[in-house]
Amino acid sequence: MKIDTDSIVSVSEANQNFSRVTRIADAMGEAVIFKNNRPKYLLIDLEGPPLAGLGEKEKLRRVAERILSEKIPSPVKSGEKRRNEQ
């Protein structure tokens, strides 16, 4: 399992500042909590796309699809006008 160093939090820090751990999970999809300098727990954002267990290329593809679907308007069939062009 590859772990992004920005998603690592110690168990003592997680106990003291759990809201920070949830912000990391919100931003990155998951937060890894270390105990005794080893990964022990994984906090996953359940509302986000399920990225745990996927390879890096598959994660990038899913994130890119999500970004593109939010930024690019749906295609218009020939002869039709977009709503704001009418």
Phi and psi in degrees as a GROMACS rama.xvg file:
@    title "Ramachandran Plot"
@    xaxis  label "Phi"
@    yaxis  label "Psi"
@TYPE xy
-87.9326  135.859  LYS-2
-121.485  126.679  ILE-3
-72.1649  126.671  ASP-4
-62.7848  -23.5791  THR-5
-73.6764  -14.0437  ASP-6
-99.8733  6.90291  SER-7
-90.161  133.832  ILE-8
-138.574  141.662  VAL-9
-77.3413  156.944  SER-10
-64.4671  -35.4881  VAL-11
-68.0247  -38.673  SER-12
-67.6928  -37.3718  GLU-13
-63.4722  -37.5378  ALA-14
-67.3403  -37.3721  ASN-15
-82.4911  -31.3639  GLN-16
-142.01  66.8792  ASN-17
-65.6741  -28.8948  PHE-18
-63.1135  -31.9047  SER-19
-65.845  -40.2571  ARG-20
-63.6722  -41.227  VAL-21
-67.0901  -35.6789  THR-22
-64.3866  -39.2891  ARG-23
-62.8033  -46.1166  ILE-24
-62.7202  -38.6048  ALA-25
-62.4569  -44.0155  ASP-26
-75.9784  -37.4732  ALA-27
-110.746  -4.65069  MET-28
90.855  -20.6676  GLY-29
-161.889  156.113  GLU-30
-132.022  135.706  ALA-31
-105.655  124.117  VAL-32
-102.528  122.272  ILE-33
-94.1893  142.219  PHE-34
-132.252  126.958  LYS-35
55.9553  42.7307  ASN-36
61.6013  26.4661  ASN-37
-136.853  145.241  ARG-38
-63.1716  127.226  PRO-39
-121.503  -42.0522  LYS-40
-128.929  152.207  TYR-41
-129.35  119.629  LEU-42
-99.8689  121.769  LEU-43
-115.412  137.636  ILE-44
-77.6494  107.685  ASP-45
-72.9929  -21.0771  LEU-46
-81.9184  -20.3126  GLU-47
-81.4061  175.249  GLY-48
-66.6353  140.899  PRO-49
-71.6945  104.276  PRO-50
-106.08  -12.3059  LEU-51
-64.1267  133.099  ALA-52
86.5909  -2.15467  GLY-53
-91.2617  153.769  LEU-54
-72.8922  165.078  GLY-55
-60.9803  -41.7228  GLU-56
-64.1803  -41.0533  LYS-57
-67.1789  -39.2045  GLU-58
-61.3049  -45.6388  LYS-59
-62.9731  -41.0052  LEU-60
-62.6808  -43.6449  ARG-61
-66.9306  -40.8394  ARG-62
-65.713  -43.3105  VAL-63
-61.761  -42.3132  ALA-64
-60.8217  -42.1358  GLU-65
-64.5549  -44.166  ARG-66
-64.2463  -46.2378  ILE-67
-64.6812  -37.1482  LEU-68
-68.7263  -26.9037  SER-69
-81.6852  -29.2947  GLU-70
-96.9788  -29.5309  LYS-71
-101.381  126.346  ILE-72
-67.5299  154.446  PRO-73
-64.6432  148.607  SER-74
-66.1562  150.898  PRO-75
-106.828  135.331  VAL-76
-67.9716  152.278  LYS-77
-59.3391  137.979  SER-78
90.3624  -13.5987  GLY-79
-96.3649  154.708  GLU-80
-109.566  151.321  LYS-81
-69.2116  157.543  ARG-82
-56.8208  -41.355  ARG-83
-79.5215  -6.20567  ASN-84
-95.3196  -6.8127  GLU-85
